[in-house]
């Protein structure tokens, strides 16, 4: 159960579905509640698929390019720290996609895969985390717990997106900004841990 809890807490902080709420509401402002729920469900389903593929196939991709897992953790740690600093700055609650991507998405029939599932929910940071979770010491039970962690993160993200309109009204801009800073601080700690553990492992080798 420790593996399940660690997977959920780490990924949930990196995915940060609260940061996806403003863009989700913008892109679905003309939709009905049923259409909005269907879009959120598809996006979270795609997210589970992206995370699972990254988890199972990521190690083979690294081996193909001759990349050490510790090198990936260092790169992932730097990426997470950069994302965390963005969340900790005064403009932390700004949209997580660029204006051009947002404008293009407004004219798409289905925005559940891009930009919602990728890169908002399952971006480079969460993909790096998933790849680093895979080790040869994992048992089948451990793997099933990790995949269950992916599903729980997707379920939590779905519920948050589904309640995004109410949460935005309840929290307001100050509340969302404070929440972004909390998530940014947790993500920064995860990035530092990735970086420190990878450097330590390289020196031990």
N, C-alpha and C positions, 0 to 999 in steps of 0.2 A: 504493500500500500504506500510505502514511502516513495517508490518509483512513480506511482500514479499521482501522488500529491506534488512531487517535484516537477513532473512533466506539466501538470495543469497550471501550477503557479508560475513557472518560468514562461511557458508559452502564452498564457493569458496576459502577462505583463508586456510581452513583446508584441503580440497581436494588437492589444489595446483597442478593443471594439468601441470604446467611448470616443476615441479620436476619429472613428469612421462615421459617427452619427451626423455631423453637419453635412458632409458630402452625400450621405445616404438620403437625408431629408431633401437636399437640393435636387438630386437626380430623380426622386420619386414624388416631387411635390404635386404633380398632376395625376398621380395614381390613386386608386381607391385603397382602403385599408386591406382588402383581400389581395390586391395586386402587390402592395408593399410587402405583405407577409410572404407571398410567393417568391418575390425577388430576394428577400432576406434568406429564405430557406434554401434557394438554389445557390446563393453566394456562399453560405456556410457549408453546404454539401461539397461544392467545388473546393473550398478551403481544406476540408478533410482529405480530399483526393490529392491536392497539391502537397500537403504535409506528409501524407503516407508515402507518396512516390519519392519525395525527398528523403524520407527516412530509410526506405528499403533500397533505393537505387543510388543514393548519394555517395555511398562508399565506393561503389564501382566506378562512378564518374571520377572521383578523386584518384583512384588507382590508375585509371586510364590516362589522366594527365600527370601522374606522378606527384600528386600533392599529398603531403602528410596531414593526418587528421589534426595534429597540433597547429600546423600552419593555418588550417581552416578556422580553428578556434581562436587563434590570434586575430585573423581577419574579421571573424564574426564578432569578437569582443570589441574591436575598434569600431565596427559598423554600429553595434548596439550603443556604444558610448556616444557616438555622433548623433544617433537618433535621440538618445536621452537628453543630450544638451539642447537639441532643437525643442524638446518638450519643456525643458526647464527655463527657456528664454521667455520674455514677455509675450511673444507672439505664438505661444505654444498651442493655442487652440485653432490655429489657422488650418486651412484645408490641407489634406495630406497628398493631394494631387495638384499638378500645375494647372493654371487657368486654361491652357490650350487643351489639355486632356479633359478637363471638366466641360469645356464648351463642346468638344467632340462627343462626349458621353451623353450630353443632353439630346442628341439627335439619334442615338442608338435605340433599337427596339428592346434589347436585353443588355442590361448593365451588370448582371449578376456575376459574370466571370471576370470581365474587365470593365471598370477598374475596381469593383468591389472585392471579389475574391483575390485577384492579383492586380495591383500590388498592395492594396490597402490592408486586407486581413492577412494574407499569406505573402509577405514581402521578403526581401533578401534576408532580413534579420531572423525571421521565424524559420525560413528554410535552412539557414546556417545552424540554428539551434537543433532542428530535427536531424540534420546530417550528423551533428556531433553527438547526438544521443545514441547512435548505433555503435555497438561494440560487439566483438566476437564472444564476450563472456555472457551476453544476455541469453537467458533461457526463453523457451517459447512462452512461458507464463509472463515473463518480464516484458516481452515484445507485445503480448496482448494487452498488458496494462498500459504501455506507452500509447498504443493505438487507441485504447479507451480514453486516455488523456486527451488525445486529439479530438475525439468525439465530444467529450465534455466541454472543451474549449469552444468548439463549434456551437454546441447547444447554448452555452452562456452567451456567446456572441449573437446568436439568433434572438434570444430573449431580449438582449440589450437593444438590438436594432429594431425589434418589434415594438419596444417601449420607448424608442428614441424621441418621439414627439412629446410624450409626457415627461420624460427625463429632462429634455431640453427646457421645457416650460418650468419644471420644478427647480432645476439647478440654476438656470440662467447662465449668462456669460461668465460671471465671477465663479460660479460653482464648477463649470466645465473647465475653466482655466486652472482652478485649484486641483481638480481631479487629474488634469493632464500633468501637472507638476509632480503629483504623487506617483503616477505611473512612470514618469520620466526618472524619478529618483530610484525606483525599483529597477527599472531597465538599466540604469547606470551601474547599479550594484551587480547586476547579472553580467554586464559587459566587463566590469573589472574582474569579476571572478573567472570568466572565460579567459581573459588575457593572462591573469596571474597563474592559473592552473596550467595553461598551455606552456608558458615560459618555464615554469618549474619542471614540467615533464621533459621539455627539450634539454634542459641542463642536466637532468638525471640520466638521460640517454647518452 
